[in-house]
């Protein structure tokens, strides 16, 4: 932000996956084997996405980068950060790498947001959301 001055979104640029990295600003333990990773962009940037969309994280693992796609669990109504809530399965490579190596302050590349799975394109007075397992993350974003 400009020294001592708060900017309105109209005065800022949205985050661009081609130009900016993500910085880990929070890691929350949600349940055994489940964590929420919260990211921000550079100052004076904000995130534009629809609830239910996903990002692809580029994880700098040994042997070369891993590309893993995760649905955003955060709300677009809070545009200065994004979050993914992930569960590490016994055979997962990318999520296990995140659990073992990502720390607050780490910076990674990401691509997106993308995807058409959102209720925004289907306005209604009420919604019924049914999900199980990892299918809950798009619902988390939609409910928030």
LINURZI-V294738 format. One record per run of one state. SS is the DSSP state (2 for helix, 1 for strand, 0 for the rest). FROM is the first residue (numbers start at 0). TO is the last residue. If there is no record, write none. Layout:
BEGIN
SS&FROM&TO  SS&FROM&TO
END
This chain:
BEGIN
0&0&7  2&8&10  0&11&11  1&12&13  0&14&20  1&21&30  0&31&32  1&33&39  0&40&43  1&44&45  0&46&52  1&53&58  0&59&64  1&65&71  0&72&80  1&81&86  0&87&92  2&93&100  0&101&105  1&106&113  0&114&131  2&132&142  0&143&143
END
